[in-house]
Amino acid sequence: MARKNVVKVHFLPNDVTVELESGRTVFEAAHKARIYICSVCGGEGTCGKCKVVLKKGQIDSKPTSLLGHDEIEKNYILACQARVLGNVQIFIPEETRLERSKILVGEESPEMGLLAHTKTDSRHFLIEPLVRKVFLELESPTMDDNVADHERLYNAINKKTNTASDRMQTGYRILKQLPTVLREGDWKVTVTLAYRGSTTEVVEIQQGDTSRNNFGVAIDVGTTTVVAHLVDLATCRTLDSEATYNSQIEFGEDYIQRIIYGEQNNAFGEIHNTIINDINNLISTLVKRNFINLHDITAVVCAGNTAMMHFLLELEPTRIRREPYIPSANFIPPIRASEIGIKINPRGLLYTLPSVGAYVGADITAGATAIRLDQADALSLFIDIGTNGEVVLGNKEWMVCCSASAGPSFEGSGVHNGMRAAKGAIEKINITRDFHVEYKTIGNVPPRGICGSGLLDCIASLLRSGVINKSGNFNTGLRTDRLRKTEDGYEFVLVNRVGAGIDDDIIITQADITHLIRSKAAIYAAISTLLDAMNMSVDTIEHVYLAGGFGNYLDVRSAITIGMLPDMPTSRVKFVGNTCVAGAKLSLLSKEAFLTAQQIASKMTYFDLMGNTKFMEKFMSANFLPHTNLDEFPSVYEELAAHSSL
Amino acid sequence: MEVPNVAEKWMGCVRKVTIGATKEQGGTRGNIVTVGGAKSIPYMDFEGEQGCKPVIAMDVLDTVPEDWPDALKEPFKDVLNSPAKWAKKCVEQYGADMVCLKLDSIHPDKGNKSAEEAVATVKSILQAVSVPLIIWGCEHNETDNAVMPKVSQAAKGERCLLAGASQDNYKIIAAVCLADGHCLVTQAPVDINIGKQVNILVSDLGFPLDRIIMFQTTGALGYGMEYVYSIQERERIAALSGDNLLGMPVICNVGYESWRAKEAKASDAEAPQWGSCVERGPMWETITAATLLQSGVDIIRMYHPKAVAAVKKFTQDLA
């Protein structure tokens, strides 16, 4: 009789029903139904993102300050706090839905795609995919030419690819089927050759010429988003791409939380399976959409931060977050993808780009490879903005990097109407002197929220138009009803609910602005601490590459106006989009790029900002717009003076 | 062998700020005070000019300070209920260079007195003494924003020093000081960045930099004095290194902070082992003032006449 009651939860608009024990939360029910609901805190009841509407039935819920009066009247509840007592019907409003298929695929800029091409200058990598298919026409043996089958194959490979016999290896399974395949194929066969460090492995042997059917997948294993590109290894063309949210989000928003969750619940296996499942779903979507045989996918290259690489490979990650911050591995040898559950050709290989250390991961080595920092004569600065802002300074001679906790606000997290760069996100915004708001959304649909590039623009234009002062505080007493006071302080209405794609006004609050200023201050402080440590000035930097999942577009001038980037001519700054997947893809197509990433990882010096007092000082003085030391931002000073005199 | 000259060469200096206006200048003050002008760190006169000598402003409260210990009330016992007489005594008997009127009683929790009463107090002090006047709000933003404009208007032309502008509340006070020709205290919570940021915010409103005095919240001996010292020292070094927006004279609130310390205010019965409270309190105040002077301070707000005398002698002997 101890069995608990089983209740039904019916989700709308998905029209999916699940059964579970009474007393469980709506959030858990949604998880069971494989319906993804926005959540930042992972079910702690602190973020208020998982708002749903109770249509029918009864729930038990604690009172919360995260719901407004009008929301409570409309039967809004927090999914993670609502315990289901009987059969219920739940409606998931648009702002709470995580639409899996609509994430923007972080496209690299067109220039990046050209880097792996015919080797015309030093910025280009030589094309030589990590896994190649080579068509061979062998001489059939005679009394005069009585070389054994296996050695005959090696000789042919050597002739075609210039690979020495003692640098090759063949698996037992291949060896066993070799004589049959050779003869049934009339000595015309295709071998799949894979790079395995100092040796080349004969992964597969097929009859006839199948060399055209060779595909690989490059994956950015991000903390929040996983992006996969399908690449034709025979033609070097990117055929398609797909992205999904990282389902590990249910274990915590950032990787530290996920490590803690894994430790406390002995759940590293579960965390690992979750990402593998995401990757397999991505690959399967790509394969079906492009009519490709899964067997013809022979290689996968992954990049991501150090913790994500550990989760992916189910390596022990717990020491990453504890002094002295030791990863299990930075350089990971090629392994069979099937060993960790990735479903491609069962003998296909998984390559992982190397990390520098616990807090500078393969995403950064991938990025530095993609922008060819290893070939840069001029001093260059590479900035990758995610939950951690990583900064690399250097050129072909040397590289130093650091990582500053910038917080997830430029990814839309922790910002009232923040969202990731997806359809309906405001990516560009301008506020005029008379407080008219002009904006553009991704996909040109009514806005649902604001993504990173929109937030950058938003702070810059609030400052230019005099809505906020240099401290980031709202200038009260403006002649506009867009600025209004609520119980939680002031907020500025960017889009009225009439024009919005959600059933609410799109606003930016005082707290949002404070968060964003702290994020930008951390990035600027990291850049200037690194420059100081190297005894260099901003003027000496010739190229700045800004990467991150901001969307398709980023106004560099806005980034300078708010003091995230140092004051410099905007022509020196290039927005390069998702360099993590770009680096992974280059490696897939070019052994030289893969080796370059290894060299970059071993060359890069990690500069620790944790407990660095100079960094803290710089962070404090950067908590102002653009900066407490206006001398560091002369052009912004002029820009703002010109605006205020209008 | 020649001994090398190790003196620092400073590029910047602290601006001179004049407080008070004579009849010719549109006010009614008999004498005016100019502070600032330092071109080197304090008392390193071989490196550069020291600028104007630090001055002492004695605090006068607009209400009887019930919570003061007897040792502190004693010198003022005949005047505590009259701010004008109190001010007069500070100037004529105890040698205060300036008077700092603290408008405690306008605070909603400390009397909630009206703006009219505050104006009357200000006028009575302006009549009673001829030294420049500092008028310090109650540090309750809404109240200050309502009262200070009226007080400022009443003292128009006198070039008083009004306090203060903070990061969260600077517009009204800066606007009225600008309109009525007063000087302005910009304050920060022991934070050099915020200190500078408030200066930027008020100068964005068009407030002239040569009418600003900076205030970092003061901490007394044993209560964070070292922290305040190092922030004020950093401010002074930044000013001398050419940071235009930190090159303002500095005020600190030594009297109030020192007498909050239990070492200063405990009675003999409470702390017999600490020696006589008649000496102890003034000593605590003197040491706090004398120490902070070396970090670069131009106006010191003080309470006790004994401490005032000691610090005055100290500044004269060192100069």
Boltz contact constraints between the chains, C-beta under 6 A:
constraints:
  - contact:
      token1: [A, 469]
      token2: [B, 201]
      max_distance: 6.0
  - contact:
      token1: [A, 470]
      token2: [B, 200]
      max_distance: 6.0
  - contact:
      token1: [A, 471]
      token2: [B, 167]
      max_distance: 6.0
  - contact:
      token1: [A, 620]
      token2: [B, 193]
      max_distance: 6.0
  - contact:
      token1: [A, 621]
      token2: [B, 193]
      max_distance: 6.0
  - contact:
      token1: [A, 624]
      token2: [B, 197]
      max_distance: 6.0
  - contact:
      token1: [A, 628]
      token2: [B, 193]
      max_distance: 6.0
  - contact:
      token1: [A, 628]
      token2: [B, 196]
      max_distance: 6.0
  - contact:
      token1: [A, 628]
      token2: [B, 197]
      max_distance: 6.0
